Amino acid sequence: MQCKSCGTELPKKAKICPKCGALNGKPAGNTRYLAIIGMVIMLLGGLLPFVQSNEELMDGYTPKAYSFGFMNISVIFMWYLFMLLIVAGILLVVAKKEKLSIVTSVLATVVAFVSMFAFQFSSTDGKTKTGALKYVYHNISDLLSNGYGGNTYSIGSGVYVIILGLIVAIIGVFWDVVKLFKKDLGVDSKYLSNSLNQSITQKMFYYRGFYIMFLPVFIMIVLFFYWPMLGCRYAFTSYVLANPYYIGIFHFQTMLRFDTYFWQAFRNTLVLSIVKLILNTGAAVIISLLLNEITNMAFKKSVQTIIYLPHFMSWVVVAAVFKMILSVNSSGVVNGALINMGLIDNPIDFLGSSKYWTGTFFMMNVWKDTGWGTILFLATLSGISPDLYEAAQIDGAGYLKSFFKISLPSASPAIITVSLFSFVWYWNESYLTQMYVSGVTTKSGWSSLVIKLGDFASNYSDYAQTATTAVTSINESINMAGTMLSILPLLVMYFVLQRYFVESIDRTGITGE
């Protein structure tokens, strides 16, 4: 038996190559992802309430001292320590130090429970004479036994989520150790190269120069990319003039249970993104397949240039051009032509009518974005060996069968990657949405998350417990809660499709830039 990676002859029943270290045969399965998922669950548990009011949540009303969690523990450093331990655990799993990751996870759980019982929780109780918020401090035992503000309290969801995450992480780690990291790999360790036997600390010391050069980049990434992510904690607070106080998952409950605006905007954004994704990706696949069959290179390059040209245009220019062409005024080319041909008597409001604007909206997106996907699919199709098609033809396969058996499977990673990029762009697209969706909001009820996130404060002004109207209008915690809910589909989508994403980048060099 030979190694699939380097061709080295392997000992009988060897599962790992003594030269390159590659796994051979059917892998036992890698469940490290399960351990990471468990730690992410613990991370989320640190944001949820430790104790929570048993009072039924009412529309437009926040119970006094509704919930208590890490955010209103008197020693907030404990929350940062909890976060640090969880992140360290994830990094240790990635570095294949699974057993150490369990230690950090257990320590994180200990920190959480010590924080619950050893420190006090703070809550707001009106204002002082100077106008500052007045804080009252509670022990968890008093809250659970005596309640506060006329409310009774019980253990909150954060405790159960942390315990669940710890269990999942432990299962993931030890299952991985049993299944993948067995000592008996079919090859004695003494046959492995020195590089494979070196610990990660030895390797880091050997390449210390590279790590030192990377250190400034690492610091910049942490400070400017990851550290701002800690702002998500404000989604669990009522943000009152830089004095946020913890209210748990009240904003999320309000949105998911009572707010029709959020669900309407979420549905509209999902419909717009999926339809645009299907149309743009489908058009790009069809055009790339047709162009791939053209043998005249001069004609092929000319068509590619024409198709790709709209991608270079700014959305501002595209919007201005289409608004001019489809205008209801005398400058509108389309309406003018239809009236002159006697097909219509009055101009059609293509961009403001609920009957016509969706078709116009999708047509503009297809016209502008199809070229980008077409070029990428062509690059993938051109990399397919002609021998595969010749072999399929010899075996009697026609064009359609070759397409489904050779072209489509080979291009599937690129298709998934383009679809992922496109979905993210469409989901977060703002300018075109503001230009056209806003124009039909009052007529058809169409609105997107991009628009609604801009005025969440006004939509939830009755829910925010603030002192003045001016403060209510800038309650950033509502925006943050809506943002967290809006990006959740993107995170799930990337987690599921990342294997194809990485594979496509490896094949074609797609970067999305």
N, C-alpha and C positions, 0 to 999 in steps of 0.2 A: 504494500500500500504506500502511495506517495502523498506528500503534503499538497493540498490544493492550492496553497499560496506560493511556495518556493520550489516544489517538486522533489524535495528531499525524501529519500527512502525512509519510512518510519518502521519502528519495531512493531511486532504483532500486537493488535488491539490498542495501539497508541491513540490517545485522544488529544495530544498536544505535540506540536512539532519541536524537536530539540534544537533546531536551528533558528527558526523565526518566532516560535511561541504561538503560532496560530492554532486554533481549535479545529479538529478534524472530525468528520462524522457528524451525526445529528447532535446539535448542542442540547444540553440538558435543560436549557431555558434560563433566562436571566430575569430574576424577579426583583432586581435592585429598584426598579420603578415602583414596586409596591412599597418598599421601605421609604422612598422619597415621598410618595403619596401620603403615607402615614404621617410623616413629619410636616408636610404642608397642611394636613388636617389639624395637627397640633398648633401650627402657626395661626390658623383661622380661629381655633378655640381661644387663643389668647386675646382676640378682639371681641369675643362674645361675652355676655354677662355671666358672672360667677353666681350672683344671687339676683333674683328678678321678682318683681311684684306679681302676685296672683290676680290682681285686678284685671278685668277684661279691658283690652285696649279699645278705646272709643275713637270714632272719627273726629279729627280735629282737636284732640285732647291728649296731653301728655301727663300721666299720673305723676304726682310729686315723688321725686326720688324713685323713678320707675325701675331702674336697674343699677347694679354695681359690678364693676369689673376692674381689669388692670388699669384702665384709663383714670379711674378715680381712687386708686390706692395711694395713700399719702406718700409712699416712697416709689415714685414712678420709675426709678432706676431699675427696679425688679423686672419691669416689663421689657426694658432694653436688654437686660441679662437673659431673660427668657428667649427673646428673639435671637440673640447672639448664639445661644446654645443650640437652637433649632437649625440655624444656618450652618453652624459648625458640623452638626450631625449630617446634613445633606452633603456638604463638601467631603466628609469622611466616607460616605457611601460611594460617591463618585470616585474617590481615591482608593476604593476597595478596602477600606478599613472599617468594615461593617460592625465589628464588635465594639469598637470605640464609639461608633455612632449611637449605639444603644446606650452607652454610658452618658453621652450628652443628652439624649432624649429623656432618660430617667432623671438626670439632673434638672432638666427643664421642667419636668412634671413636679419635682420636689420644690423648685422655685415657685411654681404656680400655687401649690398648696400652702407653702410657708407664707406666701404673700397673702393668701386668703385669711389665715388664722392669726398671723403674727402682726399684721399691720391693719390700720383703720381705713375705712372707705369714707370719702368725702362726698357731700351732696350740697346743692344750693338751697338756701332757705331765705329767699328775698334779697334785699340789699341793705347795706349799711347807710348811715347818715351821709356819707361822702359819695354815695352812688355806686360803690364797688359791690360785687357779689358777696353775699354772706355765706360762708361754708360751715356745714355741720358735719362732725365726724362720728362714725359708727363702727362698732365691732360686728363681725359676721354672726357671732352667737346671739347678740342682742337683736339683730335684724331677723334672724330665723325664728327666734322665740317670741319677741315682742312686736316686731314689725316697725313701721315708721310712716308717719303721715296718714294714719288710718288704713294703711295697706298691710297685708300679710305677705311674707316673702318665702320663697323656696329656692332650692339649688337651681341655678340657671343653666342654660344650654352650654355655656363655655366649659364647665367642668366635665360634662359628658363627652363633648367633642374632643377635649384634650386626652381623656382616657381612651376614647375610640382611636384617635390618632396614634397613641402610644402602642396599643395592641396591634394595629395594622403595621406599624414600623417594625415591631419585634418579629411579627410573623414574616414580613418581607426579608428581614436580615437573616434570620435563622433558616428560612426556606432556601434562600440564596446560598448560604454556607453549605447546606446539605446537598443541594442539587448541582451547583456549579463549581464550588471551590473545595472539592474533595481533595484529600491528600493523594489518593490513588488515581492518578491521571493516566496511567499506562506507561509513563516514562519516569525513571528515577530522577530526582532533582539534580543530582550531580552531573547529569548529561546536559542540563540546560546551560545556556551561555551565561556569562557573568552578568550581562546587562539585564537578563531576566531574573536573576537571583538578587539583584540589588534592591534594597528597600527604597521607598519613595524619597526619604530624607537623604540617602546617599546619592540618588540621582539628582536631586535638587542642589546638593552641595557641589557635585561635579559640574553642573551647568549654572553655577551661581552667578556668573557674569551676565547671562541672559536674563535671569530673574531680576537682577539689580537694574538692568536697562528697562525692564518691563514695569518696575515699581512705580515710576511717575504716572504711567498710563493707568495702572491699577488704581492708584489714589484718585486720579481724575474720574475714572468710571464710577468708583464708589461714591464720591462726593457729589457728582453732577447727574448721575443716572439712577443709582440705587438708593442713596440717602433720601432724595425727595419722595421716594415711594412710601416712606414712613408717614407721609401726609394722609394716607388712607385711613389712619386712625381717627381723623376728624369726621369721617362718615358716621362714626358712632358717638358723636357729641352734638351738642347744640352750640354752634360757634357764635359767641356773643362778644364782639369787639375784642378779639384776641384773648378772651377768657372763656374758652370752651369748657363745658362741663358734660360729663358722660351721661348718655341716655340710652346706651345699649343699641339694640337693633330696631329702635322705634321708627327711624326713617325708612328702613327697608320694609318693615311690616306695613307702614302706611302706604307705601308705593304698591306693594304686592297685593294688599287686601282692599284698599279703598280708592286708590287713585286711578281713574279711568284715562287720564291724560297719558300717564306713563305707558300703560298697556297699548293704547291706541298708537302712540309714537313708536313703541317697540315693534308692534305688528307691521306698521307701515314701512319702517326701516328694513325689517326682515324681508318683506315682499319686494321692495325696491332692489335690495342687494341681491336676492336670489334670482329674480328675473333678469337683471342686468348681467349677472354672472353667467347664466345659461345662454343668453343671447350672444354676449361677447366671446365667451369661450367656444361655443358652438360655431360661430361665424369664423373665428380664428382657425379652428381645426379644419373646417371644410375648405377654406381658402388655402391654407398651407398644403393640404393634400392635393389640391388642384395645381398649385404652383410647383409642387414637387414632381409632377408629371410633365412639366414643360421642359423641353430639351433646348429650345432656343434661348441662350443665356442673355442676349441683349434684351429680348422681350421680357424675360423673367425678371431681370433686374429693374426694368422700367416699371413693371407692375408692382414689384416689391416697394419701390420708392414711392409710388403714388399711394399705395395702401398705408405705408408707414408715415407719410408726411403729416397727417392730422395730429399724430402723437406729439410732434414738436410744438404745436400751437398751444398757447396758454388758454385755460378755461375762461379767462376774461374775454379773450378774443373770440373764442367759440360762442360764448353766450351773447356777445354783442352782434356777431354775424347772424346767428339764428333768430335773435330778437328782431333784427332788421328784416330778414327774409320773411319771417312769419308774422310781422306786425299787422295789426288791424287797420292801421293808417294807410295813406296813399303810397307810402314807401314800401309796403309789404309786397314782395314779389309774388308769393304764392297766392295770396288773396286777390291781387290784381289780375293774375292770369286766370284764375277760376271765374272771376266776375266777367272778364272779357270774353271767355268761352261760353258764358251763359249758364254755367253749372250751378252757381249760387247767386243769390240776390244781395245778401249782406255778408260782410267779411266775417270769417270764423276766428274766434279767439283761441288759437291753438295752445297758447301758453297760460291762459287763465280759466279755460273751461274744463270742468271735471271730466267731460266726455272725450276730449282730445289730448290733454296735456300729457298723460302717461305714455301714449304712443310716441309723442314728440320727444319726451324725456329719454326714453329708451333708444330712439333712433339717433339722438345726438351722442349718447354714450357709445353705441356700436360704431358710429362713424369715427369717433376720436380714438378709441382704445383697441379696436380690433387689430390694428397694425402691429402693436407691441407683441401680442400673443402669437400672431402669425409668424413673425421673425424667429421667435424662440422655438416654435413647433417645427419650423423649417430646419433649424439647426439640429434638432433632435432627429428628424427624419433623414437628413443627409448623412448622419452618422451610422445609420443602419447598413449593415453589409449587404451589397447586391446579391451575394451568394445565397442569402436566405430566400430572397424572392425567386431566384433561379431554381433553387431546390423545391420551393413550393409550386412553381410552375410545372416542373418535371413531374411532381406528384399529382398533378391535375387540379391544383387549386386555382380558382379564378381570382379576379381583382378583389371582390368583396371578401372572400375567404382569407386572402393574403392581408387585407386590411385588418380584419378582426383577429387574425392569428399572429401577425408580425408587427404591422405598423402601430396599431392601437396599444398592445402591451408594451412595446418599446417606448412609445411616447407618453404612457400613462404617468410616470413621475413628473415630466414636464407639464402635463395637463393639470395635475393636482397642484403643482407649485404655482403655476399661473393662476389657477382658480383661487388658491389661498391668498396670493397677493391681491388679486382683483377684489375678492370679497372684503378684505381689510380696507382697501381703498374706497370701495363703494359704501361700506359701513360707516367709515369716518369722514366721507366726503362732505364738505361744508358749503363751498361757494355755489356750486350749481344747484344744490338743494335749497339754499337760501334764495336763489334767484327765481326758481320755478315752483318748488313745493309751497313756499310761503304765499305765492300768488293764488293758490287754490285752496288754502287752508280753510277759509271761511265758507267757501262754496261746497266743498266736498268732504271736509273733515280730515283731509290729508295733512299730516305733519310728521316729522321725523325726530329721532332722538337728538340729532344735531341742533335742531331748532328748539326743542323742548328743554334740552340741557341749558340753553341760554336763558331761559326764563323759569327755571325750576323754583327760584326764590318766590316769584309772584304766584306760581301755582300752589305752593305750600305755605303761603304767608299765614294762613289760619292755623297751621300745625306748629310752626316755630314758636317756642316759648322765649320771647325776647321782650325787652322793656319798651321799646319804641318802634314806630313804623319804619324809621330809617335803618335801625338795626336789623329788622326783619328782612328788609329788601336785600341785605348782603349776607345772608346766612349761607356761608360756603359749604357747610357740612351737608346740606341738601344736594348741592351740586356734586360733591364727592360721592355720596351714596348712589346717586343716579349714574355717575360715571363708572363706578365699580360694577353695577348691574349691567351696564351697557357693554363693557368689555368682556364680560364672562363668556359669551358665545365664541368670541375670538380665541380666548385662551383654551377652551375645550376643543375647538376646531384644530388649533395648532398642535395640541397635545396628541390628538388622534392621528394627524397626518404628518407629523414631523419626520417619520422614517422616509416617506416619499419625498419630502421637502429636501432632506439632506442628500438623498440619492440623486435627485435631479440637479442640485447644485454641483455635485461631484461629476456628473456627466456633461453638463452644458456650461457650467460656470455662471449660472443665473445668480445675480446678487440683488436685484430689485432696485438698483440705483439708476 
